[in-house]
């Protein structure tokens, strides 16, 4: 008797797609040819590195340069690119290359994964996503190459490409271990490297839909959609307010004023999504560490390479809270009314996020004998797919590393699946229940 197989749901396609990429990446990284020593890499380290790259996070148990060979680094580059573009973008691209038309379900899934709410113009959007991605990465690589080649010779070309892709995809992987540096700490005062990396992070973090809208409107802010306005305005507010606060909190540091400003802006940018750092994060003041946690939670834009609850969710929650405090029925943002369903969706996303964070903190804290603030920093960094760390990742136990892998996977796939599930239209069946007050 033939048992009929159920067709996977949209959420299962996304989840299984990322899981498949992570498993393939793990197998490739475990091979002797992937390590500099020419030996097999343990499952935990290979799996965590693969998960971190595919989920564009940047938390790593071993040094990217010292442990991985050229082949291993190339595998990481591909994993970062796949994670940055997204599984559905690649699947949609291959579908079009094979000459097959996408089904309505595939169109819906692709559009939702890129932050669009329309199933029309899929082919055009695929081209736009690929064009924007490779154009930004190529431009970043060229500028970085001009900086790295005079310093490191021909190897600077590979460094430029690797760091450009890593920055645009908000992955945070680096090859600076070759020079005894932690991430980009050796370039704390380098204006060119800082500005290029920050620009790439921001370009990748605002989302493909925003760039499409910007070019379609010919850079006219009056024609931007509400989504684009919210993303750009909040990105600017978080960038500048974060930099000012970092300057204030780190005012006692002995560093040239120009370098302090550059570092403050870099921290403000990288904390929301990327995972690079130009100063040792363990040396930050408690206030700066707390600020980084807040920025990590907020994250970037929907349909981008960034993580967190997303800036649009944060703004919707703020607007809904203000409307509730003023006892106003309508929630408005930039003179546009937001549907009540959207406010409830934002509340659901935030509630689930903080529930998972709490569970992750308790789980890791129960296993490790580490300061709770460092555990919180690491867990939030993993779930928000940021990748900044106090330097404890490599020293964690196998159990804690696997917990971080689950958090990274949920941050990249679970939150996306949740958004898709909440965005699905369902028929409302009116059921009248007895009303009763509840103390809040």
N, C-alpha and C positions, 0 to 999 in steps of 0.2 A: 504494500500500500504506500502510495507516494504522499508524503506529508508536505502540504503547501507551505512555502517559506514566506514569512511576512516581509513586506517591503520596509526597509528602514525608514524611520522618520527623518525629518530635516535635521533635528538636533543630533540624532544618532550618526548621521552622515558626517557632520562637523566633528563630533567627538571621536569617532573611529578614524577619521582622516588624520587628525593630529596625532592620535595614538599610534597609527601606522608609521607616520613620519618619525616619531620619537623612537619606536622600536628599530626601524631601519637604521637610524642614526646611531643608536646604541650598539648595534651589531658592527657597524663600520668602524666606530671609534674604539671598540674593544679589540680590533685586529692589531697584530704586531706592527704592521706597516703604518699605523696611525700614531704610534708613540715614538719619541726620539730614541728610546732605549731599545726599540725593536722587540718589545715584549708585550704580552697580552695585558690589557688594562682591565682592572676589576669591574664587575658589573655595576656596582654602586656608583663609582666615579664616572664610568661611561654613560650610564643612564641619566645621572644628574646633569652632566654636561650637555647631553643630547636634548634633554627636556628643557634646560635653560636656554639653549640656542633656538629650538623650535618654538618655544613660548616667548621668545625675545625678552629674556629677563636679565641674564648676566651673572647670576650667582654661580660660582664655580668652585669645585672642591680641589682642583689642581691648577697650576699656572698654565695659561693658554700657550705661551711660547715655550717654556721649559719642558712641558710634558708632551705636547702634541707635535708631530712631524709636519712637514709641508702638506702631506696628504690629509692628516688629521685636521689641520687648519682649514684646508679646502672644504672638507666635510662640514666643518662648523660654519663656513661662509655660506654654503648651500642651505644648511638648516636655518640660518638667520634669514636668508632671503626668502625661503619658503614660509617661515613664520611671519615675516614682515608683510609679504604679499597676501598671505592667507590661503588656506586650503581651497576655499571655494573659487578664488580668483584663478588659481592654477588649474583646477578642475574645469572651470569654464573656458579657460584659454585652450586647453587640450581638446575639449569638446568642439570648439570652433575650428581648431586646426585640422581635426579629423573630418570636418565637413558635416558633422551631425548637429541638428538643431537641438537646443536645450528645451527640456520640458518646462511647463509652467512652474512646477515645484522647484526645479533647479534654478529657474530665474528668480523666484521669490527668495530662495536661500542665498543666492549670490548678492542680490540687492540688499537684503537685511544685513549680511555680513560686512558689506561695505558702507553701511549707514544710509542707504537710500530706501525710500518707501514706495517706489514705482517699479513695475516690472518691465517698463518700456526702455528701449535703447541700451540693451545689455551689451551688445557688441561694441558700441561706441564707448561705453563705460569701461569695458575690459581694456580697450586700446588706451584710454586715458590713464587708467591705473598703471599699466605697464610703462607708458610714455613718461608720466610724472616720476615714477619710481626710478627708472634707469637714467633719466635726465638729471635729476637731483643728485643721484649717486655718482654719476660720471663727472658732473661739475665739481662736487666735493672732492672726488679722487684726484682730479687735475690740480686743484689748488693745494691740496695736502701733499701731492707728489712734488710740487715746486718747493715745498718746505722740507720734506723728508729726504729727497734725493741728495741735495748738497750735504746733508748731515750723515746719511747712512748708505749712500751709493745706490746701486741698482735695487737693493732690497727695499729701498724706500718706496718703490712702485707698488710692491705687494702690501706694504704697510698702509699706503694711501688708500688702496682699493678696499682692504680689509676694514679699516677704521671708518671709511665713508659708508660702507654698507652697514656696519655695526651701528653707526650713529643714526642713519636715516631709519633703520628698522628698530631703533630704540633698544638695541640688544645689550650694549655696554661691554662687549668683549674687546680685549685689547692685546697687543703684542709687545707692549713696552717692558715686559719682564726681561727681555734680552738685555736691557740697559740698566737692570737693577731697580726699575721704577715700579711703583704701584699705580696702575691705571695711567692717567695723564699727569701725575704729580710733577714730572720733569718739565712740563709745559705750562705750569701755573701762571707764568708771566708772559707767555707767548700769545700775542694778540691774534695773529693769523690762525693758529691752530684752535684757540678758544672760540673765536667767532665762527669759523667754519663748522666745528663740531656742534656748537649751539644752534646754528642755522639749520643744519641737517636734522637735529633732534626736533626742533620746532616744526620744520616742514613735514616730517614724518608723523608728528604727534597731533597735527590738526585734522588729519583725515583726507582721504581722496575726494570725498564729496565737496568739502570746503574749497579745495583747489579747482575743482570743476566749476563750481559756482562763481568763484573769483574770475576765472578766465571767461566764462560765459557772459558775465556782467561787465566785462572789460574794465575791471578794477573800480567800478562805481559802487561805493558803499550803499547808496540809496536803493540799489536794485538787489542787494544781497538778501538771501532768505533769512528767516529768523534763526535757523540753525547756524548759519555762517556767522551772523552777527554775534550770537551768544558765544560761540567758540572763540572768535577772534578777540572780542572784548574781554572775556574772562582770561584768555591766555595772556593778554597784555597786563591785566590787573594782577594776576598771580605772579607773573614774571617780575614786575617792578616792585610790588609790595614785598614779595619774597626776598628780592635783592636788598631792599632797604632794611628789612628785619635782620637778614644775615649780617649786614654791615654793623648794625646796632649790637647784635648779640656777640659778635667777634671783634668788638672795638679794641679789646685789650691785646690782640695779637700783634707781634712785632713783624710787620710786613709792609713793604712800600704801599702807599695809598692807592696808586694806580692798580697794583696787583690785587689789592683787597677788593676794589670795585669789580675787577674782572672775575675774581673768585666768587664773589657774592652773586653775580649774575649767572655764572656757570652752575653754582649749586642750586640756584632757583630754577634753572632750566632742567638740569639732570635729575633733580629730586622727584619730579613728577612722572618720569617715565624711563630715563635712559640707563643709568647705572655707571656712568663714567664719574671720575672724581679727580680734581686737581690738587686736593689737600687730603691729608689723612683724616678720615671721618671719625676715627676713634678719639682724635684730639679736639673735636668740636665741643662747644659748651652744651650743657643739658638743654638749654633753650633752643639752640640751633638744631640739635638732634630731634627735639619735639616738633619743630617747624618742618623738618624734612619728612617726618612721619605724616603730618597733616597734608603736605603737598603730595606725598605718595598715595594717600587715600583718595584725594581728588582726582589725580591722574590726568589723562589727556582727553581727546575727543573720540566720540563713537566712530567706528569704521576706520580707525587709524591703527598705527602700530603700537599705540600706548595702552596702558592698563588703568587700574583704579576704578572707582565708581563712575568716572567720566565727568567732565566739567558741566555738561548739559544736565546730568542728573543732579549735580550739586546746586546749580542755579535753580532748577525746578523745585528742589527741596526748600531752598531759601525763599523763593517766591511764594510757595505754598504755605510756609511757616508765617511769613509776613501777612499774607491774606487771612490766615486763621487768627493771628494776633489782632488784626484790625477788624475781625468779624465780617470780612467781605467774602461773598460767595464765589466771585470770579477771581482766578489767578492770572495775573497779567505780567508779561515780560516784553519790554520794548513796544508797548502799546498794542500787543497782540494777546488775545485770550488763550490760555492753555486749558485743554480739556481736563476734567477731573480724573479721567482714566490715566492720563499721563502722570499726574501727581501721585496717584496710587502706585503706578509702576515704578516711579522713582523711589518711593518709600519702600517698596518690596526689594528693589535692588540694594538699597543701603542697608536694610535690615538683614538680608542674607549675607551681605559682605561682612558686616560687623559680627554676625554670628559665627561665620567661618573663621574670621580673624581671632575671635575669642577662643574658639576651639583649638586653633593652631597654637596660640600662645600658651594655653594651659598644657597642651600635649608636649610641646618642646620643653617648657619649663619643668615638667614632671620628669623628663629624661635627663636634661643637662643641669649642671650646677654652674650656671652663668647668670650674671646680673639680669634682672627682669627687663630692664630698659633695652638691653642689647638683644634679648630674645624677641621683644616686641618689634624692634627695628628690623630684625631679620625676617620675621613672619610677615609683617606688612610689606616689606620689599618683595618677598616671594609672591604673595597673593596679588599685589598690584603690578607684577611683572616689571619691576623697576631694576633691581639688581645691585643697588648700593648696599654696602655691608660694613660692619665694624671690624671685619677681618676674622670672623669666627667660623665662616662656612666650612673651611677645610678641616677644622678640628672637631666638628660635630660628629656624633655617633652615626652609625648606619641608619638607625631608626629615625633620627632627627632629619637626616638628609632625605630619606624617603618621604617624610612628612612635608618637607619643603617642596619636593617634586610634585606631590599631590596638590599643594597650594598653587604652584606655578601653573599646573595643568588646569586646575579649576579657574584660576584667574584669567587664563587665555581662552579656555573652552567653555567652562561653566557659566561665566558671566555672559558670554555671547549667546549661549543656548538659552539662558534665562531671558535675555532681551527678546530673542526670537519667539519664545513661548509666550511672553507677555504681550508681544506685538500681534500675535495671532488673534484674529477676530472670532469671537464666540457669540453664539446667540444668547441673549439675556432672557432668562425665563423669570418673570416677576413672581416672587414668592413673598407673601406678606407674613411676617413674623411678629409676635408681640414685642413691643418696644419697652426697654428698661434702661435707666441711667446707670452709668459706671463711673466711679470716682477716678480721676486722672491726676 
